[in-house]
């Protein structure tokens, strides 16, 4: 999952970026509202963590512009503003969740997982297909009850495919969610990850539609 982190506090932003990456997310960090607006107008993210008190353009204006452009990306406001009126305004402007600083990283990642489930239209915390089960919270995968050791990007790729079971995801869609800025993949990196998943989970799990992309059938 690729997250856009919008936070002007350098110490907090750096800590959040490191923590979210350790939790398995691809994170791009911008420090002002103008940069956030540009990123959201030109690139695709799975979720936005948005501060309100930003230089150059307020977080509320960033949110408003994104929604006016028809962007449905889940947005979690992360701010020091704890007044009820601010929370109401943020949620009514199109935010999907509102978290007040100081924050606990475990709570933030739990809320991100909840927003991801909601945007995918599912309520169950586990992703399953046959005897395969993926637990996003525990960052674990089991096959027929036995744990399967996956590298971080293998796990993220499997999660994306399971969340979109029955739909074909293009190479571009998968790479955009797996890699952030300055982290460009090798030309065959995606194929290598797919190969490893097939070797560990069975060759029939992931199907290739040549010239289109990859899918896990329902």
C-alpha angles and dihedrals in degrees: 000000000000117000129192108214114200110190130136097195103096097204095046093042093051092048093049093047092051093045095048092047090051087053088059102262127131104232131196114189126204125177106207140042096247092056090047092051091049092049093049092048095051108029140044124244132176094219140359126219103200132191116204103210098068132151121246094012129022122244090241090056091048089053093046093050092048092052092044088056089054096252110159095185110140111255124202113193113217111188147138090236104107102168115122090234091057091050092049092048092049095049093043089051090061107276116143097208139007125212125182123220136273090060138189112231092219090055091047093052091046090053090048090053091048092051090048091053091048094049090049090052098243133118104191114095093217126072111214140177118174108312093344119101129181121193111197093191095053091034088227138133128200130189116199087345094306121115118248120206111224130177115241096260092042088056093048092048093049091048092052092049093047092048088053097040110163093024127092115238116203124228089250093053092050095046093048090056095044101046134049132197115308090016101093114173126233113257093258099033095109092050089051091053091048090049092052092049092051091049092051100037106027133281095256098058100080120041126203121218101197113235091008114059144255136309144177106218118230 
